[in-house]
Amino acid sequence: TKYQDGFVRTYQVSGDIGRAFELARGYIDADSESSVHYVRLAKLHAAEEQVEEAITAYQKAIELAPGNAQAYHDLARLHLHTDDPDAAEKAFKQAIQYTSQDWERQDIERELINLYHREGKLEEMIDQAETGGTLTFEMQKERAQRYRNAGELEASVNAYKKAIDMTSDSYERCRINENLLGLYVKRRKIDLTMEVYESLVNSDSGDSARSTLIDTYKNEGKIET
């Protein structure tokens, strides 16, 4: 299929879109049970801003291969383009279900969170996820950030501590600890501040931890600039 992609792409970039579509449809005629050919056609339609046609092609691709996470992800974005948040939400959730890589799953979860935020139902959906046992790391981290932005520092600390227990990713754990470091300074929790600081230093995040500590103390007026 890489050769077929290359042939279609060659006509596409040369501006011969009609020939590109003709070739893509020809591959479908030759093997109508292959989802790959419908994904290729969907991408062509999407590139030409033929959104409804792209959605139809992706839906056929998914019908033939229901576990295609990327197809669901692309479909979700197209539904956003047509201002259909319910369909987009469903497709995002299916993309998350079939995505195997943690970092890819977290990226899609962030897009879903942004959708909930735009629709004004983020808190409701996070609460529902928690009740239903489907609360994700990204949702919990978003909750902690929202508490922090609202000035609810204790609630933010508790939410971040719960989030750190939900991931084994060392990068994410360091970023959460940096947020906790700043919150402990603001709450004048000296012992906890030093505990988190030492943990960050021991995890090779010393430079970032020092910058966070100094910047927070400056912002709190505890260090003169």
Disulfide bonds with the S-S distance in Angstrom:
none
